[in-house]
Amino acid sequence: MGIDFPVPFTKMSGAGNDFIIIDHRLPLIPEADQPRFAKQVCRRMFSAGADGLILLEDSAVADFRWRFYNGDGSVAEMCGNGARCAARFAYAKGIAGSRMSFETLAGIIEAEICSDDDSVRSPFSHPWSGRHSGVPAVRLRMTDPFDFRTDLPVILDGQEKALSFVNSGVPHAVLFVEDEEDIPLREWGRIVRFHPLFQPAGTNVNFVRKVAENTIRVRTYERGVEDETMACGTGAVASAIFAAIKGLVRSPVAVDTSGGDRLTILFDLQDGPQAENVFLQGPARIIYEGNLTAESLL
């Protein structure tokens, strides 16, 4: 690979979905090498480890554009948790102001760093952090979901299940279950992810249960990671919208994730079905900064 090491990076977490983020306005990694680079550095235990790699680059029509790679090196059009992390990174590095827009393959995303009143408080006290140790919440205006499909038959454990599907930036299947903890998530997730109904792109898979008024719990099998992730922003959006279509909740919807963080989804539900003015809000944490060496690819 024609990469000039070391490569500065920031490790960030959006509700447990973690990312390696690189300021790539001055190119460091040749485009042809990026998929392999992403796959190598996202390996856990052998490299920095992450669910995905995000490169921020210059844009002629927005504050910046991103290149997003899943942990297996594949390209994803959009990632809600990654987008919140990219927005906070851009703000922290002076690439953009507290209100910004950036290019993704799913379209232009608008983002806002929320006020202190919306920040997520840490249970620890850090005297060096100023007034408080709150983690800024980031609010995204998402692209409008499309390709709504309902009552899709899929056989799981010998029984036919009715799934719903929508592209909320990336493709998502949604299945409502009685107990999201008592399902073979990896087995069912793989079956649905590679099901002929969703080819050739495949789909992410969300298992959803209503837990309280206007509150759902979501577990997600994520395409490209090929396992459960601790949260999925676009999956939370898809799940909240279908929960509203079923009459279980109404906007704003609180989404409890596998990692324990809570995301908030706001939207206007229209007949069709259709959803407009879709917003995703949640934490975006800066974990650490460092430099990737050539040995990170071994």
DADAZI-V170305 format. One record per residue. N is the residue number from 1. RES is the residue in one small letter. OMEGA is omega in radians with two decimals (* if undefined). Layout:
# DADAZI-V170305
n: [N/N]
res: [RES/RES]
omega: [OMEGA/OMEGA]
This chain:
# DADAZI-V170305
n: [1/2/3/4/5/6/7/8/9/10/11/12/13/14/15/16/17/18/19/20/21/22/23/24/25/26/27/28/29/30/31/32/33/34/35/36/37/38/39/40/41/42/43/44/45/46/47/48/49/50/51/52/53/54/55/56/57/58/59/60/61/62/63/64/65/66/67/68/69/70/71/72/73/74/75/76/77/78/79/80/81/82/83/84/85/86/87/88/89/90/91/92/93/94/95/96/97/98/99/100/101/102/103/104/105/106/107/108/109/110/111/112/113/114/115/116/117/118/119/120/121/122/123/124/125/126/127/128/129/130/131/132/133/134/135/136/137/138/139/140/141/142/143/144/145/146/147/148/149/150/151/152/153/154/155/156/157/158/159/160/161/162/163/164/165/166/167/168/169/170/171/172/173/174/175/176/177/178/179/180/181/182/183/184/185/186/187/188/189/190/191/192/193/194/195/196/197/198/199/200/201/202/203/204/205/206/207/208/209/210/211/212/213/214/215/216/217/218/219/220/221/222/223/224/225/226/227/228/229/230/231/232/233/234/235/236/237/238/239/240/241/242/243/244/245/246/247/248/249/250/251/252/253/254/255/256/257/258/259/260/261/262/263/264/265/266/267/268/269/270/271/272/273/274/275/276/277/278/279/280/281/282/283/284/285/286/287/288/289/290/291/292/293/294/295/296/297/298]
res: [m/g/i/d/f/p/v/p/f/t/k/m/s/g/a/g/n/d/f/i/i/i/d/h/r/l/p/l/i/p/e/a/d/q/p/r/f/a/k/q/v/c/r/r/m/f/s/a/g/a/d/g/l/i/l/l/e/d/s/a/v/a/d/f/r/w/r/f/y/n/g/d/g/s/v/a/e/m/c/g/n/g/a/r/c/a/a/r/f/a/y/a/k/g/i/a/g/s/r/m/s/f/e/t/l/a/g/i/i/e/a/e/i/c/s/d/d/d/s/v/r/s/p/f/s/h/p/w/s/g/r/h/s/g/v/p/a/v/r/l/r/m/t/d/p/f/d/f/r/t/d/l/p/v/i/l/d/g/q/e/k/a/l/s/f/v/n/s/g/v/p/h/a/v/l/f/v/e/d/e/e/d/i/p/l/r/e/w/g/r/i/v/r/f/h/p/l/f/q/p/a/g/t/n/v/n/f/v/r/k/v/a/e/n/t/i/r/v/r/t/y/e/r/g/v/e/d/e/t/m/a/c/g/t/g/a/v/a/s/a/i/f/a/a/i/k/g/l/v/r/s/p/v/a/v/d/t/s/g/g/d/r/l/t/i/l/f/d/l/q/d/g/p/q/a/e/n/v/f/l/q/g/p/a/r/i/i/y/e/g/n/l/t/a/e/s/l/l]
omega: [3.12/-3.07/3.13/3.14/0.00/-3.13/3.12/3.13/3.03/3.04/-3.11/3.12/3.03/-3.13/3.11/3.02/-2.97/-2.98/2.91/-3.08/-3.08/2.99/-3.01/3.12/2.90/-2.96/3.11/-3.02/3.12/-3.06/-3.11/-3.12/-2.98/3.12/3.13/3.10/-3.14/-3.11/-3.10/-3.06/3.13/3.09/3.07/-3.14/-3.13/3.12/-3.10/3.08/3.11/3.01/-3.11/3.11/3.13/3.06/3.09/-3.08/3.12/3.10/3.09/-3.04/-3.13/3.13/3.06/2.97/3.09/2.88/-3.08/3.11/2.99/-3.12/3.10/3.12/3.12/-3.13/3.04/-3.12/-3.02/3.04/-3.07/3.13/3.08/3.14/3.09/3.11/3.13/3.14/-3.14/3.08/-3.12/3.12/-3.11/-3.10/3.13/3.11/-3.13/3.07/-3.09/2.97/-3.01/2.98/3.11/-3.09/2.94/3.08/3.09/-3.10/-3.13/-3.14/3.04/-3.11/3.12/3.00/-3.00/-3.13/3.12/-3.11/-3.12/-3.08/3.14/-3.05/3.05/3.08/-3.12/3.11/-3.14/-3.07/-3.11/-3.00/3.11/-3.04/3.14/-3.13/-3.14/3.05/-3.11/2.97/3.11/3.13/3.12/2.88/-3.04/2.96/-3.11/3.07/3.13/-3.13/3.08/3.04/-3.13/3.07/3.09/-3.07/3.07/3.13/3.08/-3.08/3.08/3.14/3.11/3.11/3.12/3.14/2.96/-3.09/3.00/2.98/-3.13/-3.02/2.93/-3.07/-3.13/2.93/-3.09/3.09/3.08/-3.06/3.12/-3.14/-3.06/3.13/-3.02/3.09/3.05/-2.95/-3.10/-3.14/3.13/-3.13/-3.13/3.14/-3.11/-3.09/-3.09/-3.09/3.13/3.12/-2.99/3.12/0.16/-3.02/-3.00/-3.10/2.89/-3.04/-3.09/3.09/-2.84/3.03/3.02/-3.10/3.13/-3.14/3.13/-3.14/3.08/3.04/-3.06/2.93/-3.02/2.91/-2.96/3.05/-3.12/2.98/3.13/3.11/3.03/2.97/-3.06/3.06/3.04/-3.07/3.13/3.06/3.07/3.10/-3.13/-3.10/3.14/-3.13/3.13/3.04/3.09/3.11/3.13/3.13/-3.11/-3.08/2.98/-3.11/-0.01/-3.09/3.04/-3.13/3.07/-3.03/-3.14/-3.12/3.11/3.09/3.14/3.03/3.11/-3.12/3.08/-3.11/2.99/-3.12/-3.13/3.06/3.08/-0.07/3.12/3.09/3.14/3.11/-3.08/3.13/3.07/-3.14/3.10/-3.07/3.02/-2.99/2.98/-3.06/3.09/3.07/-3.12/3.13/3.05/3.08/3.11/-3.13/3.10/-3.12/-3.08/*]
